[in-house]
């Protein structure tokens, strides 16, 4: 059985019944929906982490343009925030 994700989301009951009618395992519909939900949740989390990383990078650029010393404490904290966001994004994948 091959069904697109949008149709699966919109019409799960009918697809489940169709699987039963064909003698196929209807629990595959629920498994596919659960996998899709997890994928969508992880994509949202990944996008949020990328936004944090981009914001940290933007603050670094603004600090440099503002004359902050590259080896100063302000820059060290900004770089650390960017690194934390990057590591969190990698762990999420």
N, C-alpha and C positions, 0 to 999 in steps of 0.2 A: 504494500500500500504506500503510495506516495502522495503527500498532501502538503501544500504550502503552509508556512507558519501562520500567516494571517487568517487563512481559512480554518486552520486548527484552533486558533484562539476564538474565532467568531462562531464556530459551528461544532464544538467538541462533542456535544451529545449526539448529533447526527453521525459524526464520523465514528464515534464509539459504537453506535448501533450498526453502522455499516460493517465494521470489523466483526461484530458478533454474527451478523447475517452471512458473512463470508467464511466464518469459522476461524477467524484470526483472533489474536489476543487483544482485547480492548484495553488492557492495562497499559499498553504501549502509548496510547493517547495521553494518559495521565503522566507517564514518564517523560514524554516529549514536552508536555506543557510545563512540567517541573524544571526540566533542563532549560527551556526557553526563558522561564522566569528567572532562574539563576543567572543565565547569560545576560539578560537585560539589567539585572541588579548590579552585576559586576561591571558592566559597561558604564553604568551611572557612577559607580564608585571610582572607576578609573578616570572618567571625565572630571570628577571633582578634584581628584589628586593632581591631574594635569593642570587644572586651573590654579591650584595652590602653587604648583611649581612655576607656572608662568608668572603669577603675581610676584613670587619671590625674585625671579629673574628680572622682572621689571623694576622692582625696588633696588636691586643691585645696580642696574644701569642708571637709574635716577641718582643713586648715591655717588656713583663714579662721576657723572656729569656735574653733580653738585660740589665736587672737589673732595669727597671723603677719601682719606688715605686707603689705598688698596690693602695694606696690611694692618689697618686699625681695627678696633673692637667692633665698631658698627658693621664693617664689611664682613668680619668673621661671623657675626651672628646672622647676617643676611645669607651668606653662603651656606651656613649650617642649616638654615631653614629650607633652602633650596635642596640641599642634599637629603634632608629628612623626607621631603615630599617625593623626591626621585626614588628613594629606597622603598617608601611605602607603596609607590606605584608598581615597582618591580615585584614586591611581595604579593601584591594583589593579582598578579598574572600567573 
